[in-house]
Amino acid sequence: MPYTPGTEIIYQLAADGDLTKGLATDILEPVDGTVIVPLDPRECSKRLPPAMTQMAIHQMVNGSWRRRLTHDGRMNRTAQDLGLAISRWERVPSHELPQDFIVVAIEEEGSCVMLIDEDECTKRL
């Protein structure tokens, strides 16, 4: 039986009021099992959020991100001793990515690095 994650993650361009002033992105508390990650549209291309969503869903189903987020405010607490996977983004030149990809995930035990085409987002994001 295939694994079905208890949480869905969606990266999307931020609308007015989605981000705290001064932030380029954020991770919002889950609502009905869905985590929204708004990205400032001035900091990324329109292509980036769906590509990041596709890669994150793959990681949640097949990778170390197999976990359930809770509604207890855990997103605002330290990850220490929770056994959570750590994720980060790195901008790379497009020629370092497979053809036709703007996001690629590299996973190691306990962490995942999303390599993002540097032409698709700003350094600030």
Backbone as CSV, one residue per row, in Angstrom:
resi,resn,N_x,N_y,N_z,CA_x,CA_y,CA_z,C_x,C_y,C_z
1,MET,0.845,-1.174,0.000,0.000,0.000,0.000,0.894,1.242,0.000
2,PRO,0.674,2.187,-0.913,1.513,3.380,-0.975,1.312,4.273,0.252
3,TYR,2.377,4.978,0.590,2.334,5.907,1.708,1.546,7.147,1.310
4,THR,0.639,7.568,2.154,-0.109,8.800,1.947,0.242,9.751,3.076
5,PRO,0.873,10.882,2.756,1.271,11.789,3.832,0.055,12.397,4.521
6,GLY,0.206,12.659,5.809,-0.871,13.285,6.569,-0.925,14.772,6.368
7,THR,0.071,15.292,5.686,0.153,16.727,5.454,0.468,16.980,3.996
8,GLU,-0.159,17.982,3.440,0.134,18.432,2.081,0.867,19.758,2.207
9,ILE,1.841,19.991,1.353,2.554,21.262,1.366,2.389,21.922,0.004
10,ILE,2.053,23.197,0.037,1.841,23.945,-1.199,2.647,25.238,-1.132
11,TYR,3.542,25.399,-2.085,4.261,26.655,-2.260,3.426,27.490,-3.230
12,GLN,3.257,28.754,-2.911,2.461,29.618,-3.796,2.959,31.048,-3.702
13,LEU,2.652,31.817,-4.733,2.981,33.236,-4.690,2.125,33.887,-3.616
14,ALA,2.748,34.695,-2.794,2.039,35.344,-1.694,1.084,36.399,-2.233
15,ALA,-0.079,36.452,-1.632,-1.043,37.516,-1.904,-0.873,38.576,-0.818
16,ASP,-1.501,39.713,-0.997,-1.443,40.755,0.023,-1.865,40.193,1.367
17,GLY,-1.058,40.426,2.378,-1.380,39.985,3.724,-0.909,38.585,4.071
18,ASP,-0.363,37.838,3.106,0.107,36.481,3.377,1.424,36.455,4.158
19,LEU,2.241,37.487,3.977,3.557,37.524,4.608,3.656,38.662,5.618
20,THR,4.344,38.393,6.706,4.669,39.446,7.654,5.598,40.422,6.950
21,LYS,5.410,41.701,7.193,6.229,42.721,6.545,7.707,42.417,6.734
22,GLY,8.427,42.458,5.650,9.860,42.217,5.682,10.277,40.791,5.358
23,LEU,9.332,39.852,5.352,9.674,38.469,5.037,9.525,38.196,3.542
24,ALA,10.425,37.364,3.009,10.329,36.946,1.615,9.527,35.654,1.492
25,THR,9.449,34.896,2.593,8.685,33.655,2.638,8.372,33.333,4.093
26,ASP,7.533,32.360,4.291,7.183,31.912,5.637,6.611,30.501,5.512
27,ILE,6.464,29.830,6.629,5.777,28.540,6.663,4.607,28.733,7.609
28,LEU,3.411,28.630,7.088,2.226,28.868,7.893,1.814,27.590,8.617
29,GLU,1.182,27.747,9.763,0.683,26.593,10.513,-0.308,25.821,9.641
30,PRO,-0.327,24.507,9.771,-1.229,23.694,8.949,-2.704,23.995,9.223
31,VAL,-3.487,23.954,8.175,-4.939,24.057,8.278,-5.502,22.853,7.539
32,ASP,-6.220,22.015,8.256,-6.802,20.796,7.671,-5.756,19.957,6.935
33,GLY,-4.551,19.867,7.513,-3.513,19.030,6.925,-2.755,19.655,5.779
34,THR,-2.996,20.921,5.490,-2.301,21.598,4.399,-1.418,22.718,4.951
35,VAL,-0.147,22.680,4.583,0.798,23.728,4.950,1.004,24.600,3.718
36,ILE,0.809,25.891,3.879,1.037,26.846,2.797,2.370,27.540,3.043
37,VAL,3.179,27.625,1.989,4.443,28.347,2.041,4.354,29.476,1.015
38,PRO,3.976,30.680,1.468,3.885,31.798,0.535,5.274,32.338,0.186
39,LEU,5.478,32.643,-1.082,6.726,33.218,-1.569,6.435,34.598,-2.136
40,ASP,7.231,35.576,-1.747,7.049,36.940,-2.243,7.218,36.934,-3.764
41,PRO,6.202,37.375,-4.509,6.288,37.339,-5.974,7.377,38.243,-6.544
42,ARG,7.888,39.167,-5.736,9.006,40.008,-6.194,10.334,39.270,-6.068
43,GLU,10.319,38.117,-5.386,11.556,37.383,-5.098,11.710,36.100,-5.910
44,CYS,10.663,35.744,-6.709,10.761,34.499,-7.478,9.908,34.558,-8.732
45,SER,10.185,33.618,-9.616,9.401,33.505,-10.841,8.055,32.857,-10.538
46,LYS,7.139,32.967,-11.472,5.839,32.299,-11.333,5.979,30.787,-11.450
47,ARG,7.036,30.327,-12.103,7.256,28.889,-12.288,7.750,28.197,-11.028
48,LEU,8.389,28.973,-10.132,9.041,28.344,-8.988,8.086,27.691,-7.988
49,PRO,7.015,28.358,-7.530,6.161,27.697,-6.530,5.611,26.341,-6.954
50,PRO,5.077,26.174,-8.182,4.593,24.835,-8.540,5.719,23.797,-8.627
51,ALA,6.895,24.210,-9.057,8.021,23.276,-9.131,8.459,22.846,-7.735
52,MET,8.470,23.785,-6.798,8.834,23.453,-5.423,7.771,22.557,-4.788
53,THR,6.517,22.829,-5.076,5.431,21.987,-4.554,5.586,20.559,-5.056
54,GLN,5.830,20.407,-6.344,5.989,19.076,-6.925,7.149,18.331,-6.266
55,MET,8.273,19.005,-6.050,9.433,18.366,-5.438,9.160,18.022,-3.977
56,ALA,8.499,18.929,-3.243,8.200,18.675,-1.829,7.223,17.509,-1.670
57,ILE,6.236,17.429,-2.529,5.285,16.315,-2.460,6.021,15.002,-2.696
58,HIS,6.928,14.996,-3.646,7.718,13.793,-3.887,8.503,13.415,-2.630
59,GLN,9.122,14.384,-1.978,9.896,14.117,-0.763,9.007,13.622,0.373
60,MET,7.808,14.180,0.485,6.911,13.777,1.565,6.399,12.353,1.370
61,VAL,6.276,11.930,0.134,5.775,10.587,-0.145,6.914,9.573,-0.155
62,ASN,8.066,9.967,-0.693,9.155,9.010,-0.898,10.385,9.248,-0.025
63,GLY,10.468,10.405,0.616,11.695,10.745,1.329,11.541,10.826,2.830
64,SER,12.510,11.487,3.439,12.566,11.538,4.903,11.575,12.531,5.507
65,TRP,10.811,13.194,4.697,9.847,14.156,5.220,8.557,13.475,5.664
66,ARG,8.550,12.185,5.712,7.342,11.451,6.098,7.034,11.717,7.564
67,ARG,6.230,12.696,7.814,5.850,13.034,9.186,4.544,13.785,9.171
68,ARG,3.962,13.947,10.328,2.721,14.702,10.455,2.997,15.983,11.216
69,LEU,2.594,17.091,10.639,2.633,18.350,11.370,1.407,18.401,12.263
70,THR,1.525,19.057,13.378,0.404,19.109,14.300,-0.090,20.534,14.446
71,HIS,-1.176,20.681,15.118,-1.762,22.002,15.339,-1.362,22.563,16.699
72,ASP,-0.249,22.088,17.259,0.148,22.520,18.604,1.197,23.625,18.602
73,GLY,1.411,24.276,17.479,2.393,25.345,17.416,3.814,24.844,17.247
74,ARG,3.996,23.571,16.915,5.328,22.984,16.802,6.184,23.705,15.760
75,MET,5.552,24.296,14.760,6.317,24.981,13.722,7.106,26.159,14.292
76,ASN,6.688,26.687,15.435,7.355,27.838,16.027,8.338,27.456,17.125
77,ARG,8.520,26.148,17.372,9.444,25.697,18.405,10.686,25.103,17.759
78,THR,11.732,24.996,18.546,12.964,24.390,18.066,12.721,22.937,17.659
79,ALA,13.475,22.464,16.681,13.334,21.088,16.212,14.114,20.099,17.075
80,GLN,14.834,20.598,18.057,15.669,19.735,18.878,14.865,18.584,19.480
81,ASP,15.392,17.401,19.349,14.826,16.171,19.911,13.495,15.752,19.294
82,LEU,13.051,16.378,18.233,11.798,15.976,17.605,12.030,14.991,16.457
83,GLY,13.279,14.785,16.082,13.568,13.847,14.996,13.047,14.304,13.660
84,LEU,13.043,15.596,13.420,12.508,16.143,12.177,13.582,16.233,11.109
85,ALA,13.186,16.101,9.870,14.102,16.320,8.762,14.353,17.820,8.618
86,ILE,15.540,18.163,8.221,15.911,19.565,8.028,15.985,19.829,6.535
87,SER,15.406,20.926,6.110,15.405,21.274,4.698,15.980,22.677,4.519
88,ARG,16.701,22.834,3.432,17.186,24.173,3.084,17.204,24.297,1.566
89,TRP,17.312,25.529,1.118,17.352,25.807,-0.309,18.719,26.367,-0.652
90,GLU,19.201,26.055,-1.827,20.434,26.635,-2.341,20.213,27.010,-3.799
91,ARG,20.670,28.203,-4.152,20.602,28.638,-5.544,21.823,28.101,-6.279
92,VAL,21.606,27.567,-7.467,22.699,27.042,-8.281,22.497,27.490,-9.733
93,PRO,23.568,27.553,-10.498,23.416,27.876,-11.921,22.582,26.803,-12.622
94,SER,21.802,27.219,-13.590,20.895,26.294,-14.272,21.630,25.120,-14.913
95,HIS,22.872,25.331,-15.368,23.600,24.231,-16.017,23.969,23.118,-15.036
96,GLU,23.828,23.352,-13.725,24.112,22.319,-12.735,22.887,21.440,-12.438
97,LEU,21.762,21.776,-13.019,20.532,21.011,-12.821,20.242,20.173,-14.069
98,PRO,19.493,19.087,-13.905,19.093,18.319,-15.089,18.271,19.199,-16.044
99,GLN,18.361,18.897,-17.305,17.628,19.664,-18.313,16.146,19.701,-17.982
100,ASP,15.541,20.872,-18.114,14.115,21.112,-17.902,13.685,21.091,-16.438
101,PHE,14.626,21.072,-15.503,14.306,21.156,-14.081,14.745,22.510,-13.544
102,ILE,13.897,23.112,-12.697,14.307,24.341,-12.017,14.484,24.102,-10.521
103,VAL,14.064,22.934,-10.027,14.250,22.524,-8.636,14.588,21.036,-8.616
104,VAL,15.604,20.695,-7.828,15.980,19.296,-7.626,16.269,19.117,-6.145
105,ALA,15.811,18.029,-5.573,16.058,17.744,-4.151,17.176,16.725,-4.019
106,ILE,18.118,17.041,-3.146,19.203,16.136,-2.800,18.978,15.764,-1.339
107,GLU,18.814,14.478,-1.085,18.487,14.044,0.266,19.636,13.268,0.874
108,GLU,19.934,13.602,2.117,20.868,12.852,2.928,20.149,12.537,4.222
109,GLU,20.668,11.615,4.987,20.011,11.231,6.227,19.726,12.458,7.099
110,GLY,18.454,12.707,7.326,18.042,13.796,8.198,17.977,15.163,7.560
111,SER,18.299,15.267,6.271,18.228,16.580,5.643,17.903,16.461,4.158
112,CYS,17.411,17.544,3.636,17.103,17.634,2.211,17.481,19.033,1.742
113,VAL,18.235,19.094,0.666,18.608,20.374,0.075,17.865,20.504,-1.241
114,MET,17.093,21.574,-1.380,16.439,21.862,-2.656,17.362,22.785,-3.437
115,LEU,17.885,22.278,-4.540,18.708,23.084,-5.425,17.773,23.809,-6.382
116,ILE,17.879,25.132,-6.398,16.962,25.969,-7.182,17.755,26.748,-8.218
117,ASP,17.271,26.743,-9.427,17.888,27.523,-10.501,17.973,28.979,-10.056
118,GLU,19.197,29.513,-10.050,19.408,30.877,-9.557,18.678,31.934,-10.388
119,ASP,18.261,31.582,-11.591,17.504,32.517,-12.419,16.033,32.574,-12.016
120,GLU,15.602,31.681,-11.131,14.196,31.591,-10.728,13.889,32.297,-9.406
121,CYS,14.927,32.729,-8.676,14.670,33.430,-7.418,15.836,34.323,-7.046
122,THR,15.562,35.253,-6.168,16.591,36.175,-5.687,17.406,35.525,-4.582
123,LYS,18.565,36.106,-4.306,19.384,35.643,-3.175,18.614,35.806,-1.871
124,ARG,17.823,36.848,-1.763,17.076,37.111,-0.536,16.120,35.961,-0.191
125,LEU,15.445,35.422,-1.196,14.520,34.311,-0.938,15.287,33.105,-0.443
